[in-house]
């Protein structure tokens, strides 16, 4: 058996943890990035990286961040994952789950349709409609990039003139305006880490301001979720067949609200307070899936 890890940086913290977990089990592995892949149609090998033929030499691919790229680059990367999946190759996370999770509008729409509580959110390309939504949402909103992570680019807006300037700037550069009601959550949120059908670890992220991302300085604290919260997190990931997921939940006056399902979550902060080795949980799950 041999496992591939698709990563921008084989020496990033999460990639190192996965490599250690594989080495501990004496499972050979190879790390590479999407730009190193070559795809072929009409002759084999259909996908290759260096001397390694993906379908012939590997048993599974673990996808770490897809990475930044042009529209062409991102579409091509997803096309390759879909082809591998059609050919019966094991890819985690599945490409459809990755696509749903990377698009904030898409994932929240799916969650709402399936009965998962989410914050009130408006998305538009029209400045005037965005300003109406700003009023509808109580003139206290968080404006986020439609595609983005780690809180980068997210801005809390409480002034109509500033909102208008931001909205016009977004549309000038052909962006989509994504605004969400600000949820008063005591400067903390919950990250539940899903592997398969269960929460293997969870933490409360405590910050000094409304942004609770670990990468922006939030402090992880251990937490044991009650069954209702666990079920909410697991259901959110399973709705899109996301096998490894970070589900972010805000505690609000009207109950827990799911704000994000991350299909390529990091776990450095969570590992510092977790009772289990998260990389071990991931690798054990991948191996069990491949052996089925």
ZADO-1210 file (C-alpha; in nm, 4 decimals, padded with zeros to 6 digits):
<atoms>
<atom x="00.0000" y="00.0000" z="00.0000" code="UNK" pos="1"/>
<atom x="00.1150" y="00.3538" z="-00.0781" code="UNK" pos="2"/>
<atom x="-00.0615" y="00.6814" z="-00.0029" code="UNK" pos="3"/>
<atom x="-00.0288" y="01.0149" z="-00.1811" code="UNK" pos="4"/>
<atom x="-00.0587" y="01.3482" z="-00.0013" code="UNK" pos="5"/>
<atom x="-00.1421" y="01.6435" z="-00.2246" code="UNK" pos="6"/>
<atom x="-00.0044" y="01.9481" z="-00.0476" code="UNK" pos="7"/>
<atom x="00.1488" y="02.2816" z="-00.1336" code="UNK" pos="8"/>
<atom x="00.4195" y="02.2228" z="00.1252" code="UNK" pos="9"/>
<atom x="00.5246" y="01.8767" z="00.2419" code="UNK" pos="10"/>
<atom x="00.6852" y="02.0415" z="00.5458" code="UNK" pos="11"/>
<atom x="00.3738" y="02.2250" z="00.6623" code="UNK" pos="12"/>
<atom x="00.2634" y="02.1235" z="01.0121" code="UNK" pos="13"/>
<atom x="-00.0416" y="01.9214" z="00.9088" code="UNK" pos="14"/>
<atom x="00.1429" y="01.7433" z="00.6275" code="UNK" pos="15"/>
<atom x="00.4236" y="01.6483" z="00.8654" code="UNK" pos="16"/>
<atom x="00.1705" y="01.4993" z="01.1097" code="UNK" pos="17"/>
<atom x="00.0153" y="01.2875" z="00.8346" code="UNK" pos="18"/>
<atom x="00.3583" y="01.1728" z="00.7177" code="UNK" pos="19"/>
<atom x="00.4551" y="01.0752" z="01.0721" code="UNK" pos="20"/>
<atom x="00.1323" y="00.8787" z="01.1142" code="UNK" pos="21"/>
<atom x="00.1967" y="00.6900" z="00.7902" code="UNK" pos="22"/>
<atom x="00.5631" y="00.6260" z="00.8742" code="UNK" pos="23"/>
<atom x="00.4634" y="00.4920" z="01.2168" code="UNK" pos="24"/>
<atom x="00.2458" y="00.2354" z="01.0386" code="UNK" pos="25"/>
<atom x="00.5231" y="00.1605" z="00.7867" code="UNK" pos="26"/>
<atom x="00.3002" y="00.2805" z="00.5034" code="UNK" pos="27"/>
<atom x="00.5022" y="00.4352" z="00.2164" code="UNK" pos="28"/>
<atom x="00.3852" y="00.7750" z="00.0991" code="UNK" pos="29"/>
<atom x="00.4647" y="01.0456" z="-00.1510" code="UNK" pos="30"/>
<atom x="00.3951" y="01.4192" z="-00.1304" code="UNK" pos="31"/>
<atom x="00.3383" y="01.6432" z="-00.4302" code="UNK" pos="32"/>
<atom x="00.1453" y="01.9519" z="-00.5374" code="UNK" pos="33"/>
<atom x="-00.1177" y="01.9887" z="-00.8076" code="UNK" pos="34"/>
<atom x="00.1139" y="02.1736" z="-01.0501" code="UNK" pos="35"/>
<atom x="00.3389" y="01.8653" z="-01.0562" code="UNK" pos="36"/>
<atom x="00.0615" y="01.6433" z="-01.1946" code="UNK" pos="37"/>
<atom x="00.0285" y="01.5554" z="-01.5625" code="UNK" pos="38"/>
<atom x="-00.3012" y="01.4231" z="-01.6993" code="UNK" pos="39"/>
<atom x="-00.3539" y="01.2268" z="-02.0211" code="UNK" pos="40"/>
<atom x="-00.6529" y="01.1250" z="-02.2296" code="UNK" pos="41"/>
<atom x="-00.6472" y="00.8401" z="-02.4785" code="UNK" pos="42"/>
<atom x="-00.3245" y="00.6907" z="-02.3496" code="UNK" pos="43"/>
<atom x="-00.1807" y="00.5916" z="-02.0151" code="UNK" pos="44"/>
<atom x="-00.0826" y="00.6661" z="-01.7477" code="UNK" pos="45"/>
<atom x="-00.3892" y="00.8835" z="-01.7109" code="UNK" pos="46"/>
<atom x="-00.2346" y="01.0746" z="-01.4198" code="UNK" pos="47"/>
<atom x="00.1308" y="01.0890" z="-01.3291" code="UNK" pos="48"/>
<atom x="00.3618" y="01.2813" z="-01.1005" code="UNK" pos="49"/>
<atom x="00.7317" y="01.2324" z="-01.1710" code="UNK" pos="50"/>
<atom x="00.7822" y="00.8582" z="-01.2140" code="UNK" pos="51"/>
<atom x="00.4741" y="00.7699" z="-01.0100" code="UNK" pos="52"/>
<atom x="00.1602" y="00.6580" z="-01.1928" code="UNK" pos="53"/>
<atom x="-00.1279" y="00.7622" z="-00.9673" code="UNK" pos="54"/>
<atom x="-00.3739" y="00.4852" z="-01.0532" code="UNK" pos="55"/>
<atom x="-00.1135" y="00.2104" z="-01.0730" code="UNK" pos="56"/>
<atom x="00.1285" y="00.3029" z="-00.7933" code="UNK" pos="57"/>
<atom x="-00.0908" y="00.4623" z="-00.5254" code="UNK" pos="58"/>
<atom x="-00.3931" y="00.3432" z="-00.3289" code="UNK" pos="59"/>
<atom x="-00.5395" y="00.6753" z="-00.2158" code="UNK" pos="60"/>
<atom x="-00.4910" y="01.0504" z="-00.2250" code="UNK" pos="61"/>
<atom x="-00.5311" y="01.2740" z="00.0790" code="UNK" pos="62"/>
<atom x="-00.6056" y="01.6265" z="-00.0406" code="UNK" pos="63"/>
<atom x="-00.4677" y="01.9066" z="00.1677" code="UNK" pos="64"/>
<atom x="-00.5507" y="02.2648" z="00.0556" code="UNK" pos="65"/>
<atom x="-00.6328" y="02.2914" z="-00.3146" code="UNK" pos="66"/>
<atom x="-00.4267" y="02.6105" z="-00.3146" code="UNK" pos="67"/>
<atom x="-00.4660" y="02.9420" z="-00.4865" code="UNK" pos="68"/>
<atom x="-00.4840" y="02.9612" z="-00.8603" code="UNK" pos="69"/>
<atom x="-00.6572" y="03.1032" z="-01.1628" code="UNK" pos="70"/>
<atom x="-01.0045" y="02.9819" z="-01.2539" code="UNK" pos="71"/>
<atom x="-00.8471" y="02.7539" z="-01.5159" code="UNK" pos="72"/>
<atom x="-00.6027" y="02.6061" z="-01.2658" code="UNK" pos="73"/>
<atom x="-00.8678" y="02.5394" z="-01.0005" code="UNK" pos="74"/>
<atom x="-01.1142" y="02.3876" z="-01.2493" code="UNK" pos="75"/>
<atom x="-00.8424" y="02.1624" z="-01.3921" code="UNK" pos="76"/>
<atom x="-00.7407" y="02.0426" z="-01.0452" code="UNK" pos="77"/>
<atom x="-01.1002" y="01.9536" z="-00.9637" code="UNK" pos="78"/>
<atom x="-01.1406" y="01.7845" z="-01.3042" code="UNK" pos="79"/>
<atom x="-00.8467" y="01.5567" z="-01.2238" code="UNK" pos="80"/>
<atom x="-00.9965" y="01.4615" z="-00.8876" code="UNK" pos="81"/>
<atom x="-01.3331" y="01.3877" z="-01.0452" code="UNK" pos="82"/>
<atom x="-01.1676" y="01.1665" z="-01.3058" code="UNK" pos="83"/>
<atom x="-00.9808" y="00.9722" z="-01.0406" code="UNK" pos="84"/>
<atom x="-01.3068" y="00.9213" z="-00.8549" code="UNK" pos="85"/>
<atom x="-01.4859" y="00.8014" z="-01.1720" code="UNK" pos="86"/>
<atom x="-01.2054" y="00.5514" z="-01.2288" code="UNK" pos="87"/>
<atom x="-01.2658" y="00.4033" z="-00.8838" code="UNK" pos="88"/>
<atom x="-00.9666" y="00.5631" z="-00.7093" code="UNK" pos="89"/>
<atom x="-01.0056" y="00.6701" z="-00.3457" code="UNK" pos="90"/>
<atom x="-00.9810" y="01.0471" z="-00.2957" code="UNK" pos="91"/>
<atom x="-01.0376" y="01.2142" z="00.0398" code="UNK" pos="92"/>
<atom x="-01.2095" y="01.4465" z="00.0615" code="UNK" pos="93"/>
<atom x="-01.4282" y="01.3685" z="-00.2400" code="UNK" pos="94"/>
<atom x="-01.4110" y="01.6464" z="-00.4991" code="UNK" pos="95"/>
<atom x="-01.7809" y="01.7307" z="-00.4678" code="UNK" pos="96"/>
<atom x="-01.7396" y="01.7907" z="-00.0938" code="UNK" pos="97"/>
<atom x="-01.4415" y="02.0170" z="-00.1608" code="UNK" pos="98"/>
<atom x="-01.6428" y="02.2187" z="-00.4140" code="UNK" pos="99"/>
<atom x="-01.9379" y="02.2631" z="-00.1795" code="UNK" pos="100"/>
<atom x="-01.7230" y="02.3673" z="00.1148" code="UNK" pos="101"/>
<atom x="-01.5068" y="02.6200" z="-00.0675" code="UNK" pos="102"/>
<atom x="-01.8145" y="02.8202" z="-00.1716" code="UNK" pos="103"/>
<atom x="-01.9692" y="02.9910" z="00.1318" code="UNK" pos="104"/>
<atom x="-02.3039" y="03.0544" z="-00.0393" code="UNK" pos="105"/>
<atom x="-02.3354" y="02.6984" z="-00.1687" code="UNK" pos="106"/>
<atom x="-02.2584" y="02.5234" z="00.1595" code="UNK" pos="107"/>
<atom x="-02.4907" y="02.7417" z="00.3700" code="UNK" pos="108"/>
<atom x="-02.7715" y="02.7034" z="00.1158" code="UNK" pos="109"/>
<atom x="-02.7393" y="02.3232" z="00.1304" code="UNK" pos="110"/>
<atom x="-02.7319" y="02.3244" z="00.5103" code="UNK" pos="111"/>
<atom x="-03.0423" y="02.5424" z="00.5339" code="UNK" pos="112"/>
<atom x="-03.2308" y="02.3238" z="00.2848" code="UNK" pos="113"/>
<atom x="-03.1598" y="02.0216" z="00.5074" code="UNK" pos="114"/>
<atom x="-03.2744" y="02.1877" z="00.8280" code="UNK" pos="115"/>
<atom x="-02.9370" y="02.2936" z="00.9715" code="UNK" pos="116"/>
<atom x="-02.9589" y="02.6301" z="01.1537" code="UNK" pos="117"/>
<atom x="-02.7392" y="02.8943" z="00.9877" code="UNK" pos="118"/>
<atom x="-02.7001" y="03.2730" z="01.0195" code="UNK" pos="119"/>
<atom x="-02.9137" y="03.4983" z="00.8002" code="UNK" pos="120"/>
<atom x="-02.7027" y="03.5700" z="00.4942" code="UNK" pos="121"/>
<atom x="-02.7443" y="03.7692" z="00.1724" code="UNK" pos="122"/>
<atom x="-02.5398" y="03.7290" z="-00.1455" code="UNK" pos="123"/>
<atom x="-02.5607" y="03.9501" z="-00.4533" code="UNK" pos="124"/>
<atom x="-02.3688" y="04.1215" z="-00.7304" code="UNK" pos="125"/>
<atom x="-02.5891" y="04.4310" z="-00.6959" code="UNK" pos="126"/>
<atom x="-02.4851" y="04.7163" z="-00.4685" code="UNK" pos="127"/>
<atom x="-02.8394" y="04.8450" z="-00.4136" code="UNK" pos="128"/>
<atom x="-02.9622" y="04.4983" z="-00.3178" code="UNK" pos="129"/>
<atom x="-02.6663" y="04.4615" z="-00.0829" code="UNK" pos="130"/>
<atom x="-02.7567" y="04.7913" z="00.0873" code="UNK" pos="131"/>
<atom x="-03.1169" y="04.6706" z="00.1315" code="UNK" pos="132"/>
<atom x="-02.9821" y="04.3503" z="00.2862" code="UNK" pos="133"/>
<atom x="-02.7565" y="04.5573" z="00.5122" code="UNK" pos="134"/>
<atom x="-03.0726" y="04.7203" z="00.6521" code="UNK" pos="135"/>
<atom x="-03.2609" y="04.3891" z="00.6708" code="UNK" pos="136"/>
<atom x="-02.9784" y="04.2325" z="00.8714" code="UNK" pos="137"/>
<atom x="-02.9833" y="04.5051" z="01.1356" code="UNK" pos="138"/>
<atom x="-02.7033" y="04.7267" z="01.0038" code="UNK" pos="139"/>
<atom x="-02.4466" y="04.5070" z="01.1773" code="UNK" pos="140"/>
<atom x="-02.2999" y="04.2558" z="00.9344" code="UNK" pos="141"/>
<atom x="-01.9859" y="04.0654" z="00.8503" code="UNK" pos="142"/>
<atom x="-01.8771" y="04.1005" z="00.4874" code="UNK" pos="143"/>
<atom x="-01.6786" y="03.7973" z="00.3725" code="UNK" pos="144"/>
<atom x="-01.5093" y="03.6851" z="00.0527" code="UNK" pos="145"/>
<atom x="-01.7200" y="03.4164" z="-00.1141" code="UNK" pos="146"/>
<atom x="-01.4072" y="03.2021" z="-00.1408" code="UNK" pos="147"/>
<atom x="-01.1726" y="03.2409" z="00.1523" code="UNK" pos="148"/>
<atom x="-01.0540" y="03.0966" z="00.4807" code="UNK" pos="149"/>
<atom x="-00.8967" y="03.1773" z="00.8174" code="UNK" pos="150"/>
<atom x="-01.0972" y="03.4991" z="00.8479" code="UNK" pos="151"/>
<atom x="-00.8807" y="03.6749" z="00.5905" code="UNK" pos="152"/>
<atom x="-01.0760" y="03.9533" z="00.4219" code="UNK" pos="153"/>
<atom x="-01.3723" y="03.9344" z="00.6609" code="UNK" pos="154"/>
<atom x="-01.4872" y="04.2748" z="00.7863" code="UNK" pos="155"/>
<atom x="-01.7521" y="04.3779" z="01.0367" code="UNK" pos="156"/>
<atom x="-01.9561" y="04.6730" z="00.9042" code="UNK" pos="157"/>
<atom x="-02.2002" y="04.8872" z="01.1043" code="UNK" pos="158"/>
<atom x="-02.2065" y="05.2094" z="00.9004" code="UNK" pos="159"/>
<atom x="-02.4160" y="05.2487" z="00.5832" code="UNK" pos="160"/>
<atom x="-02.1666" y="05.4792" z="00.4121" code="UNK" pos="161"/>
<atom x="-01.8786" y="05.2404" z="00.4786" code="UNK" pos="162"/>
<atom x="-02.0984" y="04.9513" z="00.3624" code="UNK" pos="163"/>
<atom x="-02.1702" y="05.1320" z="00.0347" code="UNK" pos="164"/>
<atom x="-01.7994" y="05.1966" z="-00.0243" code="UNK" pos="165"/>
<atom x="-01.7071" y="04.8341" z="00.0445" code="UNK" pos="166"/>
<atom x="-01.9882" y="04.6970" z="-00.1736" code="UNK" pos="167"/>
<atom x="-01.8980" y="04.9219" z="-00.4659" code="UNK" pos="168"/>
<atom x="-01.5329" y="04.8289" z="-00.4342" code="UNK" pos="169"/>
<atom x="-01.6201" y="04.4565" z="-00.4415" code="UNK" pos="170"/>
<atom x="-01.8319" y="04.4898" z="-00.7546" code="UNK" pos="171"/>
<atom x="-01.5743" y="04.7133" z="-00.9263" code="UNK" pos="172"/>
<atom x="-01.3381" y="04.4152" z="-00.9183" code="UNK" pos="173"/>
<atom x="-01.6194" y="04.1788" z="-01.0293" code="UNK" pos="174"/>
<atom x="-01.6554" y="04.0220" z="-00.6875" code="UNK" pos="175"/>
<atom x="-01.9710" y="03.8896" z="-00.5233" code="UNK" pos="176"/>
<atom x="-02.1036" y="04.0670" z="-00.2135" code="UNK" pos="177"/>
<atom x="-02.1527" y="03.8192" z="00.0708" code="UNK" pos="178"/>
<atom x="-02.2894" y="03.9660" z="00.3936" code="UNK" pos="179"/>
<atom x="-02.4013" y="03.7864" z="00.7049" code="UNK" pos="180"/>
<atom x="-02.5757" y="03.9077" z="01.0159" code="UNK" pos="181"/>
<atom x="-02.3328" y="03.9638" z="01.3015" code="UNK" pos="182"/>
<atom x="-02.3948" y="03.7016" z="01.5680" code="UNK" pos="183"/>
<atom x="-02.3120" y="03.8075" z="01.9230" code="UNK" pos="184"/>
<atom x="-02.1148" y="03.5083" z="02.0433" code="UNK" pos="185"/>
<atom x="-01.8955" y="03.6314" z="02.3261" code="UNK" pos="186"/>
<atom x="-01.5771" y="03.6332" z="02.1161" code="UNK" pos="187"/>
<atom x="-01.5702" y="03.2533" z="02.0945" code="UNK" pos="188"/>
<atom x="-01.6904" y="02.9736" z="01.8708" code="UNK" pos="189"/>
<atom x="-01.6706" y="02.5942" z="01.8496" code="UNK" pos="190"/>
<atom x="-01.4700" y="02.3869" z="01.6032" code="UNK" pos="191"/>
<atom x="-01.5743" y="02.0226" z="01.5783" code="UNK" pos="192"/>
<atom x="-01.3352" y="01.7969" z="01.3886" code="UNK" pos="193"/>
<atom x="-01.5112" y="01.5193" z="01.2012" code="UNK" pos="194"/>
<atom x="-01.3466" y="01.1988" z="01.0794" code="UNK" pos="195"/>
<atom x="-01.5883" y="00.9609" z="00.9131" code="UNK" pos="196"/>
<atom x="-01.9115" y="00.9628" z="01.1111" code="UNK" pos="197"/>
<atom x="-01.7896" y="01.1009" z="01.4420" code="UNK" pos="198"/>
<atom x="-01.6389" y="01.3995" z="01.6180" code="UNK" pos="199"/>
<atom x="-01.2860" y="01.2930" z="01.7134" code="UNK" pos="200"/>
<atom x="-01.1977" y="01.6228" z="01.8859" code="UNK" pos="201"/>
<atom x="-01.3448" y="01.9642" z="01.9526" code="UNK" pos="202"/>
<atom x="-01.2348" y="02.2964" z="02.0916" code="UNK" pos="203"/>
<atom x="-01.3672" y="02.6334" z="02.1873" code="UNK" pos="204"/>
<atom x="-01.1708" y="02.9111" z="02.0157" code="UNK" pos="205"/>
<atom x="-01.1516" y="03.2168" z="02.2404" code="UNK" pos="206"/>
<atom x="-01.0366" y="03.5504" z="02.0982" code="UNK" pos="207"/>
<atom x="-00.9997" y="03.9117" z="02.2061" code="UNK" pos="208"/>
<atom x="-01.2335" y="04.0275" z="01.9293" code="UNK" pos="209"/>
<atom x="-01.5082" y="03.8874" z="01.7056" code="UNK" pos="210"/>
<atom x="-01.2680" y="03.6945" z="01.4815" code="UNK" pos="211"/>
<atom x="-01.2139" y="03.3543" z="01.6385" code="UNK" pos="212"/>
<atom x="-00.9715" y="03.1976" z="01.3902" code="UNK" pos="213"/>
<atom x="-00.6762" y="03.0180" z="01.5485" code="UNK" pos="214"/>
<atom x="-00.4515" y="03.1565" z="01.2726" code="UNK" pos="215"/>
<atom x="-00.5436" y="03.5069" z="01.3885" code="UNK" pos="216"/>
<atom x="-00.4555" y="03.4499" z="01.7501" code="UNK" pos="217"/>
<atom x="-00.7575" y="03.2833" z="01.9066" code="UNK" pos="218"/>
<atom x="-00.6806" y="03.0596" z="02.2056" code="UNK" pos="219"/>
<atom x="-00.7929" y="02.6955" z="02.1870" code="UNK" pos="220"/>
<atom x="-00.9671" y="02.5504" z="02.4911" code="UNK" pos="221"/>
<atom x="-01.0757" y="02.1855" z="02.5258" code="UNK" pos="222"/>
<atom x="-01.4468" y="02.1189" z="02.5174" code="UNK" pos="223"/>
<atom x="-01.6677" y="01.8121" z="02.5288" code="UNK" pos="224"/>
<atom x="-01.9696" y="01.8542" z="02.3037" code="UNK" pos="225"/>
<atom x="-02.3109" y="01.7365" z="02.4140" code="UNK" pos="226"/>
<atom x="-02.4880" y="01.4861" z="02.1900" code="UNK" pos="227"/>
<atom x="-02.7051" y="01.7484" z="02.0210" code="UNK" pos="228"/>
<atom x="-02.4026" y="01.9561" z="01.9211" code="UNK" pos="229"/>
<atom x="-02.2135" y="01.6456" z="01.8039" code="UNK" pos="230"/>
<atom x="-02.5093" y="01.5344" z="01.5955" code="UNK" pos="231"/>
<atom x="-02.5367" y="01.8815" z="01.4421" code="UNK" pos="232"/>
<atom x="-02.1697" y="01.8829" z="01.3422" code="UNK" pos="233"/>
<atom x="-02.1717" y="01.5280" z="01.2037" code="UNK" pos="234"/>
<atom x="-02.4931" y="01.5836" z="01.0067" code="UNK" pos="235"/>
<atom x="-02.3531" y="01.9044" z="00.8553" code="UNK" pos="236"/>
<atom x="-02.0501" y="01.7181" z="00.7202" code="UNK" pos="237"/>
<atom x="-02.2413" y="01.4084" z="00.6082" code="UNK" pos="238"/>
<atom x="-02.4887" y="01.6107" z="00.4033" code="UNK" pos="239"/>
<atom x="-02.2116" y="01.6746" z="00.1493" code="UNK" pos="240"/>
<atom x="-02.0210" y="01.3484" z="00.2078" code="UNK" pos="241"/>
<atom x="-01.7306" y="01.5352" z="00.3672" code="UNK" pos="242"/>
<atom x="-01.5266" y="01.2605" z="00.5335" code="UNK" pos="243"/>
<atom x="-01.2771" y="01.4864" z="00.7108" code="UNK" pos="244"/>
<atom x="-01.4243" y="01.8189" z="00.8147" code="UNK" pos="245"/>
<atom x="-01.3896" y="02.1117" z="01.0462" code="UNK" pos="246"/>
<atom x="-01.7389" y="02.2319" z="01.1379" code="UNK" pos="247"/>
<atom x="-01.7581" y="02.5807" z="01.2890" code="UNK" pos="248"/>
<atom x="-02.0501" y="02.6573" z="01.5175" code="UNK" pos="249"/>
<atom x="-02.1549" y="02.9838" z="01.6829" code="UNK" pos="250"/>
<atom x="-02.3553" y="02.9786" z="02.0049" code="UNK" pos="251"/>
<atom x="-02.6269" y="03.2406" z="01.9695" code="UNK" pos="252"/>
<atom x="-02.9329" y="03.3559" z="02.1613" code="UNK" pos="253"/>
<atom x="-03.1430" y="03.1407" z="01.9277" code="UNK" pos="254"/>
<atom x="-02.9266" y="02.8306" z="01.9591" code="UNK" pos="255"/>
<atom x="-02.6217" y="02.6936" z="01.7775" code="UNK" pos="256"/>
<atom x="-02.5642" y="02.8146" z="01.4206" code="UNK" pos="257"/>
<atom x="-02.3342" y="02.6446" z="01.1720" code="UNK" pos="258"/>
<atom x="-02.1273" y="02.9052" z="00.9885" code="UNK" pos="259"/>
<atom x="-01.8837" y="02.6881" z="00.7947" code="UNK" pos="260"/>
<atom x="-01.7899" y="02.3357" z="00.6945" code="UNK" pos="261"/>
<atom x="-01.4210" y="02.3193" z="00.6043" code="UNK" pos="262"/>
<atom x="-01.3185" y="02.0265" z="00.3840" code="UNK" pos="263"/>
<atom x="-00.9447" y="02.0843" z="00.4301" code="UNK" pos="264"/>
<atom x="-00.9135" y="02.1825" z="00.7938" code="UNK" pos="265"/>
<atom x="-00.5887" y="02.2349" z="00.9755" code="UNK" pos="266"/>
<atom x="-00.5717" y="02.1047" z="01.3320" code="UNK" pos="267"/>
<atom x="-00.2584" y="02.2475" z="01.4916" code="UNK" pos="268"/>
<atom x="-00.4488" y="02.4489" z="01.7501" code="UNK" pos="269"/>
<atom x="-00.6976" y="02.1724" z="01.8132" code="UNK" pos="270"/>
<atom x="-00.4212" y="01.9148" z="01.8598" code="UNK" pos="271"/>
<atom x="-00.2774" y="02.1203" z="02.1460" code="UNK" pos="272"/>
<atom x="-00.5917" y="02.0519" z="02.3518" code="UNK" pos="273"/>
<atom x="-00.7119" y="01.7212" z="02.2020" code="UNK" pos="274"/>
<atom x="-00.6921" y="01.3888" z="02.3849" code="UNK" pos="275"/>
<atom x="-00.6344" y="01.1939" z="02.0628" code="UNK" pos="276"/>
<atom x="-00.3743" y="01.2192" z="01.7897" code="UNK" pos="277"/>
<atom x="-00.5810" y="01.3635" z="01.5074" code="UNK" pos="278"/>
<atom x="-00.3411" y="01.2590" z="01.2301" code="UNK" pos="279"/>
<atom x="-00.3626" y="00.9003" z="01.3591" code="UNK" pos="280"/>
<atom x="-00.7421" y="00.9200" z="01.3444" code="UNK" pos="281"/>
<atom x="-00.7293" y="01.0454" z="00.9851" code="UNK" pos="282"/>
<atom x="-00.4821" y="00.7836" z="00.8652" code="UNK" pos="283"/>
<atom x="-00.6619" y="00.4972" z="01.0407" code="UNK" pos="284"/>
<atom x="-00.9844" y="00.6054" z="00.8731" code="UNK" pos="285"/>
<atom x="-00.8249" y="00.6351" z="00.5277" code="UNK" pos="286"/>
<atom x="-00.6645" y="00.2899" z="00.5604" code="UNK" pos="287"/>
<atom x="-00.9933" y="00.1353" z="00.6717" code="UNK" pos="288"/>
<atom x="-01.1703" y="00.2879" z="00.3716" code="UNK" pos="289"/>
<atom x="-00.9065" y="00.1699" z="00.1240" code="UNK" pos="290"/>
<atom x="-00.9136" y="-00.1838" z="00.2618" code="UNK" pos="291"/>
<atom x="-01.2922" y="-00.2202" z="00.2257" code="UNK" pos="292"/>
</atoms>
